[in-house]
Amino acid sequence: ENAAPEDLFIREEGRVERLLLKDILYAESMQNYCRIHTVHGSHLPLLPLKDLMVALPAEDFFQIHRSYLVNLRAVEAIVGNQVRIGTQLLPVSRPNREALESKLVGDRLL
């Protein structure tokens, strides 16, 4: 049985930290790094966003913009060309807007 991973490990400031996937809210690209925002705070591993994207399960995580990747379970609303996660509004690029809505909402829109 090949169950989806529940966590991943990142290298940060000489430590190896375990992140639970369900705790990851979103990640933002910062050149060669990406800042990973979790329910407990943020992390800055020396890891490009595209490498993080490859490590995360595609059914739960979606790249909404070239600089942002979100946990679909954390998205509370789509507001125009932005998504709301907690108090944060993150940009959604125009080409990704439709795919995001169909992935997020599917056939559950009333």
N, CA, C and O of each residue as an XYZ file, in Angstrom:
440
protein
N       0.855     -1.185      0.000
C       0.000      0.000      0.000
C       0.890      1.234      0.000
O       1.852      1.320      0.763
N       0.557      2.189     -0.865
C       1.385      3.375     -1.002
C       0.576      4.590     -0.553
O       0.098      5.368     -1.379
N       0.429      4.744      0.754
C      -0.369      5.840      1.308
C       0.324      7.172      1.038
O       1.550      7.247      0.960
N      -0.482      8.213      0.898
C       0.082      9.547      0.692
C       0.918      9.922      1.918
O       0.552      9.586      3.045
N       2.038     10.615      1.702
C       2.869     11.003      2.843
C       2.114     12.005      3.731
O       1.307     12.798      3.246
N       2.392     11.950      5.022
C       1.740     12.885      5.944
C       2.670     14.000      6.359
O       2.245     14.995      6.946
N       3.963     13.826      6.046
C       4.933     14.823      6.470
C       6.086     14.895      5.486
O       6.189     14.085      4.565
N       6.946     15.875      5.696
C       8.195     15.956      4.972
C       9.203     16.613      5.895
O       8.839     17.223      6.900
N      10.465     16.484      5.544
C      11.516     17.065      6.360
C      12.218     18.134      5.553
O      12.474     17.961      4.362
N      12.530     19.241      6.207
C      13.285     20.301      5.538
C      14.542     20.590      6.349
O      14.581     20.397      7.564
N      15.554     21.053      5.653
C      16.799     21.435      6.305
C      16.752     22.953      6.466
O      16.556     23.692      5.501
N      16.935     23.401      7.713
C      16.833     24.834      7.990
C      17.792     25.196      9.113
O      17.697     24.660     10.217
N      18.728     26.117      8.824
C      19.677     26.611      9.827
C      20.331     25.484     10.628
O      20.362     25.523     11.858
N      20.852     24.481      9.918
C      21.576     23.415     10.592
C      20.702     22.370     11.284
O      21.220     21.439     11.900
N      19.380     22.518     11.187
C      18.491     21.504     11.772
C      17.728     20.813     10.651
O      17.656     21.302      9.523
N      17.165     19.671     10.994
C      16.225     19.013     10.090
C      14.879     19.055     10.796
O      14.722     18.497     11.882
N      13.917     19.713     10.181
C      12.606     19.911     10.801
C      11.550     19.068     10.102
O      11.544     18.955      8.876
N      10.658     18.477     10.891
C       9.532     17.741     10.331
C       8.359     18.723     10.172
O       8.015     19.448     11.106
N       7.758     18.733      8.986
C       6.540     19.516      8.762
C       5.418     18.542      8.431
O       5.566     17.687      7.558
N       4.307     18.674      9.126
C       3.134     17.879      8.764
C       2.454     18.579      7.600
O       2.233     19.789      7.644
N       2.120     17.822      6.558
C       1.523     18.440      5.367
C       0.240     19.185      5.710
O      -0.039     20.239      5.139
N      -0.544     18.640      6.643
C      -1.814     19.291      6.977
C      -1.602     20.646      7.661
O      -2.512     21.474      7.691
N      -0.398     20.875      8.214
C      -0.104     22.151      8.882
C       0.382     23.222      7.915
O       0.404     24.403      8.261
N       0.772     22.821      6.703
C       1.283     23.799      5.731
C       0.103     24.582      5.163
O      -0.847     23.996      4.645
N       0.170     25.904      5.263
C      -0.895     26.756      4.717
C      -0.549     27.148      3.282
O      -1.336     26.931      2.360
N       0.638     27.725      3.106
C       1.091     28.096      1.766
C       2.597     28.304      1.785
O       3.227     28.348      2.842
N       3.155     28.431      0.590
C       4.582     28.700      0.464
C       4.767     29.801     -0.562
O       4.033     29.877     -1.547
N       5.745     30.645     -0.325
C       6.038     31.708     -1.291
C       7.495     31.634     -1.705
O       8.379     31.354     -0.896
N       7.723     31.891     -2.982
C       9.051     31.818     -3.559
C       9.862     33.061     -3.208
O       9.353     34.181     -3.252
N      11.125     32.848     -2.861
C      12.055     33.954     -2.606
C      13.381     33.556     -3.232
O      14.248     33.014     -2.545
N      13.555     33.813     -4.519
C      14.730     33.366     -5.295
C      15.032     31.888     -5.070
O      14.246     31.035     -5.481
N      16.175     31.559     -4.413
C      16.551     30.154     -4.220
C      15.895     29.512     -3.005
O      16.064     28.320     -2.747
N      15.156     30.308     -2.275
C      14.497     29.816     -1.077
C      13.000     29.804     -1.312
O      12.510     30.346     -2.303
N      12.284     29.186     -0.399
C      10.854     29.451     -0.338
C      10.483     29.550      1.132
O      10.992     28.791      1.956
N       9.607     30.474      1.461
C       9.137     30.594      2.840
C       7.882     29.739      2.945
O       6.908     29.944      2.220
N       7.926     28.775      3.863
C       6.795     27.875      4.058
C       6.027     28.346      5.292
O       6.556     28.338      6.403
N       4.783     28.752      5.087
C       3.949     29.234      6.187
C       3.103     28.074      6.697
O       2.389     27.430      5.929
N       3.190     27.812      8.007
C       2.408     26.731      8.597
C       1.511     27.320      9.683
O       1.608     28.504     10.004
N       0.656     26.500     10.236
C      -0.208     26.963     11.328
C       0.615     27.353     12.553
O       0.123     28.075     13.421
N       1.864     26.884     12.635
C       2.702     27.163     13.801
C       3.724     28.272     13.575
O       4.406     28.671     14.519
N       3.848     28.775     12.359
C       4.870     29.789     12.080
C       5.441     29.549     10.694
O       4.874     28.786      9.912
N       6.567     30.197     10.379
C       7.110     30.007      9.034
C       8.535     29.469      9.076
O       9.245     29.596     10.074
N       8.926     28.862      7.955
C      10.239     28.240      7.802
C      10.864     28.750      6.519
O      10.165     29.068      5.557
N      12.190     28.825      6.513
C      12.892     29.296      5.326
C      14.015     28.333      4.961
O      15.188     28.637      5.180
N      13.662     27.164      4.401
C      14.730     26.238      4.006
C      15.380     26.700      2.700
O      14.771     27.440      1.928
N      16.599     26.269      2.458
C      17.271     26.567      1.185
C      16.706     25.596      0.158
O      17.302     24.558     -0.133
N      15.555     25.950     -0.382
C      14.807     25.040     -1.233
C      13.970     25.891     -2.175
O      13.141     26.675     -1.713
N      14.163     25.760     -3.476
C      13.317     26.520     -4.405
C      11.876     26.005     -4.366
O      11.630     24.835     -4.076
N      10.941     26.892     -4.660
C       9.522     26.539     -4.642
C       9.235     25.337     -5.540
O       8.439     24.468     -5.184
N       9.891     25.287     -6.712
C       9.588     24.179     -7.636
C       9.974     22.823     -7.045
O       9.316     21.822     -7.325
N      11.037     22.778     -6.229
C      11.424     21.522     -5.584
C      10.414     21.129     -4.505
O      10.109     19.950     -4.327
N       9.901     22.130     -3.789
C       8.880     21.854     -2.782
C       7.626     21.318     -3.457
O       7.015     20.361     -2.982
N       7.248     21.940     -4.564
C       6.060     21.551     -5.323
C       6.112     20.068     -5.711
O       5.117     19.352     -5.606
N       7.285     19.625     -6.157
C       7.462     18.226     -6.578
C       7.260     17.269     -5.403
O       6.758     16.159     -5.578
N       7.657     17.707     -4.199
C       7.594     16.841     -3.019
C       6.189     16.747     -2.417
O       5.900     15.828     -1.650
N       5.322     17.696     -2.764
C       3.983     17.734     -2.149
C       2.953     17.013     -3.008
O       3.052     17.037     -4.235
N       1.962     16.369     -2.384
C       0.933     15.675     -3.171
C       0.065     16.658     -3.967
O      -0.506     17.598     -3.415
N      -0.016     16.412     -5.272
C      -0.709     17.334     -6.186
C      -2.202     17.449     -5.896
O      -2.828     18.441     -6.270
N      -2.780     16.442     -5.231
C      -4.217     16.555     -4.968
C      -4.507     17.558     -3.848
O      -5.630     18.049     -3.740
N      -3.516     17.866     -3.022
C      -3.741     18.785     -1.903
C      -3.098     20.152     -2.075
O      -3.505     21.119     -1.431
N      -2.096     20.235     -2.942
C      -1.351     21.489     -3.079
C      -1.413     21.971     -4.527
O      -1.353     21.172     -5.462
N      -1.533     23.282     -4.698
C      -1.719     23.834     -6.035
C      -0.946     25.133     -6.152
O      -0.970     25.967     -5.247
N      -0.259     25.299     -7.275
C       0.486     26.533     -7.519
C      -0.473     27.547     -8.124
O      -0.928     27.390     -9.257
N      -0.775     28.594     -7.354
C      -1.776     29.582     -7.787
C      -1.144     30.711     -8.575
O      -1.842     31.477     -9.239
N       0.188     30.819     -8.504
C       0.905     31.955     -9.069
C       2.347     31.502     -9.147
O       2.728     30.567     -8.442
N       3.168     32.137     -9.986
C       4.541     31.612    -10.080
C       5.288     31.724     -8.756
O       6.275     31.021     -8.541
N       4.825     32.603     -7.865
C       5.487     32.766     -6.573
C       4.761     32.125     -5.396
O       5.271     32.160     -4.276
N       3.590     31.542     -5.616
C       2.819     31.008     -4.492
C       2.247     29.632     -4.767
O       1.826     29.305     -5.877
N       2.250     28.843     -3.705
C       1.711     27.494     -3.744
C       0.870     27.367     -2.477
O       1.325     27.743     -1.397
N      -0.353     26.843     -2.593
C      -1.244     26.788     -1.429
C      -1.678     25.364     -1.119
O      -1.721     24.498     -1.993
N      -1.997     25.149      0.149
C      -2.663     23.927      0.562
C      -4.147     24.166      0.290
O      -4.748     25.053      0.896
N      -4.738     23.395     -0.602
C      -6.139     23.620     -0.986
C      -7.072     23.546      0.222
O      -8.098     24.223      0.264
N      -6.708     22.719      1.202
C      -7.547     22.588      2.395
C      -7.513     23.839      3.263
O      -8.388     24.035      4.107
N      -6.508     24.688      3.060
C      -6.377     25.904      3.871
C      -7.098     27.096      3.241
O      -7.333     28.103      3.908
N      -7.450     26.984      1.957
C      -8.081     28.113      1.255
C      -9.503     28.304      1.773
O     -10.323     27.388      1.719
N      -9.784     29.501      2.275
C     -11.113     29.793      2.826
C     -12.027     30.447      1.805
O     -13.245     30.281      1.866
N     -11.452     31.186      0.869
C     -12.281     31.879     -0.115
C     -11.455     32.238     -1.338
O     -10.237     32.400     -1.262
N     -12.137     32.359     -2.460
C     -11.538     32.939     -3.661
C     -12.200     34.304     -3.804
O     -13.420     34.406     -3.933
N     -11.384     35.342     -3.779
C     -11.892     36.714     -3.822
C     -11.300     37.375     -5.062
O     -10.152     37.819     -5.041
N     -12.079     37.443     -6.145
C     -11.536     37.990     -7.395
C     -10.339     37.159     -7.829
O     -10.445     35.941     -7.972
N      -9.199     37.813     -8.039
C      -7.992     37.089     -8.431
C      -7.065     36.854     -7.244
O      -5.843     36.935     -7.364
N      -7.670     36.563     -6.099
C      -6.894     36.258     -4.902
C      -7.554     35.110     -4.150
O      -8.739     34.830     -4.327
N      -6.761     34.452     -3.308
C      -7.354     33.489     -2.373
C      -7.098     34.006     -0.971
O      -6.118     34.703     -0.710
N      -8.012     33.644     -0.072
C      -7.846     34.033      1.326
C      -7.517     32.794      2.145
O      -8.223     31.786      2.113
N      -6.405     32.909      2.885
C      -6.002     31.881      3.846
C      -5.798     32.629      5.158
O      -4.834     33.383      5.298
N      -6.678     32.431      6.098
C      -6.613     33.207      7.340
C      -6.791     34.684      7.009
O      -7.773     35.070      6.375
N      -5.841     35.504      7.437
C      -5.936     36.942      7.153
C      -5.155     37.320      5.891
O      -5.168     38.476      5.469
N      -4.470     36.328      5.289
C      -3.643     36.602      4.111
C      -4.461     36.531      2.824
O      -5.265     35.619      2.632
N      -4.243     37.504      1.953
C      -4.773     37.430      0.587
C      -3.589     37.190     -0.331
O      -2.628     37.958     -0.323
N      -3.656     36.121     -1.126
C      -2.556     35.760     -2.023
C      -3.022     35.869     -3.463
O      -4.164     35.531     -3.772
N      -2.144     36.342     -4.355
C      -2.536     36.517     -5.754
C      -2.697     35.193     -6.489
O      -1.940     34.247     -6.270
N      -3.693     35.145     -7.361
C      -3.875     33.995     -8.246
C      -3.662     34.516     -9.657
O      -4.313     35.478    -10.064
N      -2.758     33.895    -10.409
C      -2.526     34.384    -11.767
C      -3.735     34.018    -12.635
O      -4.401     33.008    -12.406
N      -3.994     34.849    -13.620
C      -5.185     34.661    -14.452
C      -5.275     33.257    -15.055
O      -6.341     32.644    -15.005
N      -4.173     32.727    -15.628
C      -4.284     31.374    -16.206
C      -4.614     30.278    -15.184
O      -5.158     29.238    -15.554
N      -4.294     30.499    -13.916
C      -4.505     29.461    -12.904
C      -5.850     29.567    -12.198
O      -6.234     28.663    -11.455
N      -6.565     30.659    -12.423
C      -7.796     30.927    -11.681
C      -8.858     29.852    -11.903
O      -9.462     29.361    -10.948
N      -9.082     29.490    -13.162
C     -10.116     28.515    -13.488
C      -9.750     27.119    -12.964
O     -10.590     26.412    -12.407
N      -8.490     26.741    -13.152
C      -8.031     25.435    -12.678
C      -8.132     25.355    -11.155
O      -8.505     24.320    -10.601
N      -7.797     26.450    -10.492
C      -7.895     26.488     -9.037
C      -9.336     26.265     -8.604
O      -9.616     25.444     -7.731
N     -10.244     27.006     -9.227
C     -11.649     26.892     -8.819
C     -12.166     25.483     -9.059
O     -12.876     24.937     -8.214
N     -11.824     24.886    -10.190
C     -12.349     23.550    -10.458
C     -11.723     22.524     -9.507
O     -12.399     21.588     -9.081
N     -10.435     22.691     -9.168
C      -9.778     21.779     -8.227
C     -10.336     21.952     -6.815
O     -10.548     20.978     -6.092
N     -10.567     23.193     -6.442
C     -10.996     23.506     -5.082
C     -12.468     23.191     -4.865
O     -12.842     22.566     -3.872
N     -13.295     23.629     -5.799
C     -14.740     23.577     -5.625
C     -15.312     22.324     -6.249
O     -16.220     21.707     -5.693
N     -14.783     21.942     -7.410
C     -15.302     20.782     -8.118
C     -16.793     20.946     -8.356
O     -17.236     21.962     -8.892
N     -17.575     19.927     -7.950
C     -19.018     20.006     -8.168
C     -19.754     20.370     -6.878
O     -20.948     20.103     -6.740
N     -19.026     20.985     -5.928
C     -19.646     21.310     -4.643
C     -20.153     22.751     -4.553
O     -20.510     23.217     -3.471
N     -20.185     23.451     -5.680
C     -20.645     24.846     -5.657
C     -22.159     24.889     -5.735
O     -22.756     24.291     -6.630
N     -22.778     25.591     -4.807
C     -24.245     25.711     -4.804
C     -24.649     27.061     -5.367
O     -25.840     27.363     -5.452
